[in-house]
Amino acid sequence: MDKEKKEKLERAGWRVGSTADFLGLSTEEEEIIELRLALSRGIKNRRLQSKMTQEKFAKQLGTSQSRLNKMEAGDPSVSFDLLIKGLVCSGVTIPEISELLVAK
């Protein structure tokens, strides 16, 4: 949010903060969420680069379309192990995974 918009909202009586502030997340919890989202975006980007549907990509990964949808959405029911396995099974290298996490 730009500075001018933030100031306008505050003058109108609104409190402006981050999602982490609103949810009461610790710095560590916020970082974990960012890592999960970076891995999720990596899976979705890989699928889109491959020009595959979720169904076809899920089959390649050995999972269901609904599970892949949760992986791409960063659903908390999906483990970090499964996110990383999805990337590795789709041909993403460990250095590429590291780049995803650094670029988060």
Protein Blocks (a to p, Z undefined) as FASTA:
>chain_A
ZZklmmmmmmnopacddfklmnopafklmmmmmmmmmmmmmmmmmmmmnopafklmmmmn
opafklmmmmmnopakbcfklmmmmmmmnopafklmmmmmmmZZ
